[in-house]
Amino acid sequence: MSDRDRFADLSQKALSQQDMTQQDRQFWIEYILRFLKDKKAEDYALGDILEWNFTGDNIIFTQDGLQIPLDQISNDYVVDITLTGTGTIYADAVYVSSNYIYVGGRFETIGGVSSNNIARFDRTTGTWTAMSGIDFSAAGRVNDICVSSGGTVYICGYFNISASPFDFAKWNGTSWDGIAGPNSVGYALKADASDNVYLGGEFTTCGVSNTGGISLYDGSNFTAVGTGMTSGDGVYGIDLDSSGNLYAVGYLTVAGGVTVVNVAKWDGANWTAMGSGVGDGSDYAECIVIDSNDVIYVGGYFKTPPYLVKWAGTGWSAVGGGVTGDVRALEVDEDDNLIVVGNFTAPFTRAAKWTGSGWKKVGDGFLTQQRDVAVDSNGVLYIVGFN
């Protein structure tokens, strides 16, 4: 049964006020929420703040003054990201473009389609497509995905292509081209406005010298970012502010010869520390995101709370009192709301949204750790992790 047909059947149950299973109720509400997002309605928390009432032979959905009759809700789908494979299976990365949703991690099938560690979902047809060329192996995985300004898809991690190990690759339209350069695992990717891609990871060389932990790829060659990080450091997250300054987070002790604590800034010429850094130097930052006002958010595996902090130009401070556990990924939506996912139980379970003045629930919470999040132009969230 198609999602649309299932939605129609469940809507008939709703109209007759019949009971639904929890699974059916969640599917039905998710379908409605996606439609409402297309209507540019402001923020919905699944089963939390959405209200509806019966009016004659219809159901009216209301949120922040927006009212949509049930019979106007159509032409949408819920993305199936069920994963299968041998051993520990998970999705570790999600990237949303105008046409596709890309998901990477460690798996052999996704949504019923065979596709080792990486696949894409067509947002128009609602179908998964394999992205061929990656070999499935015990240690192989895709850690991050990005699309350059020119439309090229890049991945990093640790994986085999035709039995040869690579840590960085790009999609040629039909298969993956492994790119030699990094001598160890890639963890983070970020494209700039000039069609270049920054690669972060635990490598000590990357095509040229002085590229410890971070390098810049221009589509053909790698170049150093200053003198990079010291040996033993690792870059796990990268972002750029509105002026093009680069920020790197991870397990960082020295950047460009400057002592840092898990976060550093590159201004195009020099690396600098950011205050006293984040964490205590024996832990690490996992993720970073910068909003439209250049407020910098960092989360990670810190030994003590708050696990989530921000930099607004003068120093680090907790975000909304922080969260109660590790933060794996951060994203901001078009309204600069901060989306946080990871392995925490408060303020909500493993996913939450900070509006600048308070926390909001995302979904009904998650039973397992969530590892990445993306948001599309309509504000719809895509969260991936363990099944």
Beta strands, then each sheet from edge to edge (+ up, - down):
strand 1: 51-55
strand 2: 58-63
strand 3: 66-69
strand 4: 83-84
strand 5: 90-96
strand 6: 100-106
strand 7: 109-110
strand 8: 113-114
strand 9: 118-122
strand 10: 127-130
strand 11: 134-135
strand 12: 141-147
strand 13: 153-161
strand 14: 164-171
strand 15: 176-178
strand 16: 186-191
strand 17: 197-201
strand 18: 214-217
strand 19: 222-224
strand 20: 234-240
strand 21: 246-251
strand 22: 254-255
strand 23: 258-259
strand 24: 263-266
strand 25: 271-273
strand 26: 284-290
strand 27: 296-301
strand 28: 308-311
strand 29: 316-318
strand 30: 326-332
strand 31: 338-343
strand 32: 351-354
strand 33: 359-361
strand 34: 370-375
strand 35: 381-385
sheet 1: 1+ 2- 3+
sheet 2: 4+ 7- 8+
sheet 3: 5+ 6- 9+ 10-
sheet 4: 11+ 13- 12+
sheet 5: 11+ 13- 14+ 15-
sheet 6: 16+ 17- 18+ 19-
sheet 7: 20+ 21- 24+ 25-
sheet 8: 22+ 23-
sheet 9: 26+ 27- 28+ 29-
sheet 10: 30+ 31- 32+ 33-
sheet 11: 34+ 35-
end
